Amino acid sequence: MIPAVDPPGHRLLDGQVAVVTAAAGTGIGGATARRLALEGATVVVSDVHHRRLGEAVEALAEVAPGRVHGAVCDVTAPDAFERLLDEAERMAGPVDVVVNNAGLGGSAPVAEMTDEQWRLVLDVSLTSTFRSVRAALRRMVARGRGTIVNVASVTGWRAEAGQAHYGAAKAGVMALTRCAAVEAAPHGVRVVAVAPTLARHLFLERVVPTAELDAWAAVQPHGRAAEPAEVASTIAALASGFASYVTGEVVSVGALHP
């Protein structure tokens, strides 16, 4: 088994301002906010849960005193991201990095899936990402710089029973990433995505049976699931100057076909 690694910060994002959506809690968003803070960024974390958001800001402040802010954001609201970026700029200054982590899953066979189940997953996992990318590009293009990192999923590539809505949403995030990247590149803005295979955290464990998670983890090349911090490190690297020539790419974190 290949062990997990959570390296120290290397100041990859010194002086930059980063916004991370759905960043409260123990999942990829929370780990990403922590990693970006470790890399020197001023981080604005957003979430729809007021109490959980406050707890996340308090915890992150221990890592980066004076460089962490919180903003409540319901990603399903049409104007949510314009308001979020307005608030982020008021608190921290022009935004250099946006990480779109918000997503919603579920499980239902296509023949039994309701319109509401389909709509909700697409709204949270794809439409919200589109709105965020649109709002970020309007500002970044005008400034001639910036990086957007979208969180997709291996399910956007690989067929899984019961995941038609989630798979369609994440495949859409991948296509959105590629198209937006082509449009943004002439203006000095990059758009990339990560596609985690299996990152195990409390939120996932609440909705997927332990035995099923154990079975998925057992067939991964590392012999285990990814830690959210490992996905976060990939996001930070893509957001940094070390990836200055990388755009339009969807980076798999883990094996596509275990």
Secondary structure by P-SEA (a helix, b strand, c coil): cbbbbbcccccccccbbbbbcccccccaaaaaaaaaaaaccbbbbbcccaaaaaaaaaaaaaaccccbbbbbbcccccaaaaaaaaaaaaccccccbbbbccbbbbbbccccccaaaaaaaaaaccaaaaaaaaaaaaaaaaaccbbbbbbbcccccccccccaaaaaaaaaaaaaaaaaaaaaccccbbbbbbbbcccccaaaaacccaaaaaaaaaaccccccccaaaaaaaaaaaacccccccccbbbbcccccc
